[in-house]
Amino acid sequence: MSDLLRIRPAATDDMIAVFDDAATIAHGCAFEVALARAQAACGVIAPDLADAISAGVDPARIDPAALAEEAALAGTLAIPLVARLRAMVGGEAGQALHRGATSQDVADTVLMLQAREAHRLLVVDARRVVDALAMHARAHAERRAIGRTLLQDAMPLAFGLRLAHAARGIGDALAMLDTAVAAHAVMQLGGAAGTRAGMDGKGVAVAAHLADALGLGRSAPWHARRTGIAAIGVALGILIGALGKFARDVSLLAQNGLGEAREPLIAGRGGSSAMAHKRNPTGCQVALSAATRAPGLVASLLGGLPHELERGLGGWQAEGPVLADLFLLASGSAAVLAVVAEGLEIDADAIARNLAAAGVGDDIGESAAILAELLDGLED
């Protein structure tokens, strides 16, 4: 069975692949191989055992459906995964596999490997949105338009100023996410109670080798500190919301009575099954749907922060699916809005007509200077 009909309309293919079964299994196997090699390099296990583990572990031999059934029974993916890998490797090497580690080490490290990759993908489309909005903002830095507050005509402003605010909001949110991922997408290796027992007193060196091999940041065990995952999730929620702000404005400006801006016309997008004349802001719909779902997901991560003692029950186990969902939603929102922003249709006649109808003059104050300040240093 597949749930692509549910996921694909809200997320990109590439982001779905980051969190799919094959990727999760591959990362779990990579953790175990890298751990063995790190322990061999530090003298915790013999080099020939690490070689046997590296040669014997093959993620392609693991059936995701069967593993999922076993994980549902065990309560964690790592228990059946490690059992399968030990049987796959066999002998003394099989018993050496996963030495000193625990299920949460696997789960957390796999999630951080996925978060790192997901972040790299997301940045590309989010930057496209920012850059396109900044370009349009500069092009319309002097175009007089009616501003609207509380959904009513207010006072004039530069049409580009509205776009500059959107660009800055998304850019600031992206910077928050960059900071959160850089600080918290780190390796986890603590063992049963976070003490790195069973590594002959060489846990710090093993952890450093492991982190470097996996391309993650080095860190003391963080099994009892879930603030890093919460920080990444909160930053994703803010980014999704900032993207949603742009989508909300475009969808309002695209209304028949305003007509100041519209999504680009793309074959197969924005139609109606019942009304052929409609041109729906479907890209904005995707982004606004993501912005509706994101706060509840972020709240789930925050709700798990006061977990119990060294390893909580139910809190951290919820983090993986929730963080994956946030990245998936962010990817879909950023991807569709990159297309919207790059092809945004701005109707100068409608803007002028609506301003004249408001009858409030055309003084846009210091719009151009504020626009320049907002965009300063924002574009690549």
N, C-alpha and C positions, 0 to 999 in steps of 0.2 A: 504494500500500500504506500501511497505518497500523499503528502499534504501540500503539494505545490499550488493547487488551486487556492489555498488559503494564504500561503506565504508569498508566492511570486508576485501577485499584484501589489504587495507592500514593500518588497525588497528586491535588490538586484541579484542576478544569477551569481555573480562573483562573491557577493557577501554570503549568500546561501551556502556556497561551496566552502567558505571558511569554517562554518559551523556544522557541516553535514557529518554523517556517521564516519565516512572514510577519513576525513580530516581529523576527527576526534580520536579515532583508533590509531592513526599514524602518529599523532602527537604523543599519545600515551606510550606507544612503542618507542618513540624517540627518547622520551624521558628515561625509560628503563635502560636503554642502551647507553645513553650518555651518563647515567648514574654509575653503571658498571665500569665504564671507561674512566670516569673521574675517580672512582674508588681504587681502580688498578693503578692509576697514576700516583695516588697518594699512599699506596701500599696497604690498603684495607683488604683488597682481594687480590688473588694472583692474576697476572696479566693474561694467562691462558684461559682463565675463566671468563674474563671480559671479552676476549676474542671469540669464545664459544657463544656467549650471549649475543654479541653483535652479529655473528654469522647465523645464529639460529632464529632470531626474532624476525618474523615476516608478517607484517600487517595484512598482506594480501590473503593470507590463509585464515583470517578470522571472519566469520560470517556475522555481519552486524545484527541481523535479526535474532540469531541465536544468542549472541552476547547481550542484546537488549533484554531478552527474557530472563537470562541469568542475573543481570544487573537489577531487574525489577524485584527478583527474589532476595538478592543479597543486600539491597539497599544502597549500593554504590557500584559504580562502574569498575573501580580498581580491583575489587576482590575477584570477580570472574576473569578480568583481563590478565591479572598477574597469574592466576591459576593456569590459564591457557598458555601463557608465555613460558611458564616453568615446564609445563608438559612438552611444549614445542622444543625447548632447549635441551631438557633432560639432564640427568646426572647431577654431579656436584655443581656444575655451572647453573643449572636450573634452580638449585637451592640458594645459590649466591645472588640470583636476580632479586632485585627489590630490597636488598639488605639495608636495614636501618631506616627504610622509608615507610610511609603509611598511606592509606587511601587518599587522604586530603592533600598530601604532597602531589600525587598524580593529578587529582582533580584541579587544584589551584594552578599548577604549572601549565597544564593543558589549556585552561581558560586564559591564562596570561599570554600564552603563545598565540591563541586565537585573537585575543584583544589587540595584540601588537599588529598582527596582519590585517585585522579589520580596520584598525585606525589608519593604516597606510592607504587602504582602498578608499576610505571615507574622505580623507583629506583631499583627494583629487577632485571629486565632484563638488565638495563644499567650496573649494577654492574657485572652481569654475563659476559658481553662483556669485561669490564675492566679486570676482574680477568683472563679470558681465554687468552686475549692478553698478559697480563703480564707473564703468565705461558709460553706461546710460546716464548716470547721475551727472557726469561731467558734460555730456552732450546736451543736457537739459538744465544746466546750472542757472540759466537766465530765463527759462520759460515760465511765464506767470500762470499760476493755477489757483484754484480755490482750495484752501485748506479745510479740513473737516474735523470737528471735535464733537464728541457724543453723537456721532453719525449725522450731524447737521452742518450746513455750510457755516464756515467761521470767517477767517481772514485769509488773504492771499499768501502764497509762498511760492518758491521755485519748485516746479515739479521734480526736479532732480534732487532736491533736499530730502524728499520722501524716500527716494531710492538710496540716497547716501546713508540715511538712518538704517535702512534695511541691511545694507552692505556692512555697516559698522557693527550692527548687532550680531550678525552671523560671524563676522570676523572675530569679534571678541569671544563669542562662544567657542569657536574653533580653537582659539588660543588657550582657553581654559581646558579643553579636551587634550590638546597637545601637552600641556603641563601635567595633567593628571596621568596620562599614559606614560610619559617620560619618568615620572616619579614612582608610579605604582605597578607598572607592568614588569614585575620582578619575579625571579624564581622562588619557589617554595620548597624547602627541605628542612623538616623539623623532626620527623619521626613520630612515634606514638604519642608523646606528650610535649613535643616541641623542644626536646633537649638534645636531639641528635645522638641519642644513645646508640650503641652498637656499631660505632665507626672508629673505635680505637682512639678516641680523642682527636681525630683528624677531620671532624665534621666541617669546620670552617674552610679548610682547604678543599675538601670534597665539594662543598657547596659552591665555592668560587669556580672550580673547574666546570661544574655542571652548568652554572649560569652562563659562563663564557661559551661553552659548547652549544647551548641552546639559543644564544644571542639575546638573553634576558639580563636585566640588571641584577647585581648581587644584593642580597638582603639577609638579615637575620630572619629566623622563622617568624611568620606573620599569621599563623593559624588562629591566634587569639586576638588579632587586630584586623577587623574587616573594613576599616576606614578607607583603605586604598580602593577596593572594589566599589564601595559606595561613592567615592570621589569620581571615579570614572563614569559610573552610572549617572550621577548628578550632572556631570558635564555633558553627557550625551543627551540627557533630558533638556538641558538649557539649549543645546544646539538644535534639537528637534523643535523646541518652542520658537527659537529665533527664525528658523526656516518657515515655521508655520505663520509667523507674523507677516512675512513677505507674501506668502500664499493667501492669507486673509485679505491683505490690501489689494492684491491683483484681482481676486474674485469679486471684491466689492466694486472696484473700478471698472470691471468688465460687465457690470449689469447694464441692461438695455437703456435705462434712464441716464446712465453716466457715459459709458463707452470710451473712457479715457485710455485704458490699457487692456490688452487682451493677450492670452497665451498665443503662441504661434500656431498656425493652422497645420495640423499633421494628419495625414490620412489614417483613418482608423481610430483616432482619439477625439473625444469630446462630443460624439454624436449621441443621439437618443434612440432607443428602440421603438418609441412611439411617436416622436415628434421630429421629423426630418429637418425642420428649420432651426433646431437648437444648436448652439455651439457652447458646450459646457466646459468650464474650467477644470478639466479632469486632472491635470497635473497638480493644481492647487488642492483638489480633493484628496489626492494621495497624501500630500504633506499635512493637510489639516486632520486627516484621519490618524496619522502618526502622532500629531501633537495632542490629539484627544487621548490616545492610549498611553503615551509616555509617562504622564504624572503618576498613574497608578503603579507602573513598573518601578519607577524611581522610589516611590513610597515603600515598595516591598523591600528594596535594598536597605533603606533607612530603618525599616521595622526590624530587620535582622541584626542591627548593630549591637543591641544589648543581649548578646548571646551568653551562653552559660560556660563559665570557667575556661578550661583549655580548649575544649571543642564542643560546640553547641549542637543542639538537636533540632533540626529543621530549618534553621536560619541560613547557614552557609550553604546547605544543600539546595536552597532556592536560588542562590546567586547566579549559577551558571546559566540556566534557562532564561532568567530575567535579563542578564547582561547581554546574552545573545539576541534576545528580542529587541532590546534597545538599539544594538548595532544594526540589526536587520531593518528596523523602522527608519533609522537615520539614513541608511544607504538608499532606501527607496525614495525618501523625501529629497535628499540631496541630488539624486540622479534626475528625478523628474523636474526639479526646480532649476537645475543647470540648463536643461533644454528650454524651460520657460524663460529664464533670465536672458539667455543668449539670443533667443528669438523674440523677445518681448515686443509686441506691437503697441506703439504709443501714438495716439490719435491727437495731433496738435489742434485740429479744428474743434474736436469735442472738448478739449481742455479749455480753449479760448471761449467757446460757447457757454460752457458751464460757469466760467468765471464772470462773464458778462451778465449772465442770468442772476448771479448772486447779488450784483449791485453793490459791492463793497470796495470798489476801486481796484488798483493793481499794484499797490505798494508791497513789495515782498521783503522789505526790511533788509537784514544782513544775510539773507539766505545763501548767497554765493560764498561768503566768507565762512559761514558755519559749515557748508558743504565741504569746502576745502579742508577745514579742520578735521572733519569726520573721516575724510578719505586719506589724510596724511599718513603715510607709512603703511596703509592697509593693502595696497595692491602689490602683487608679486613683481 
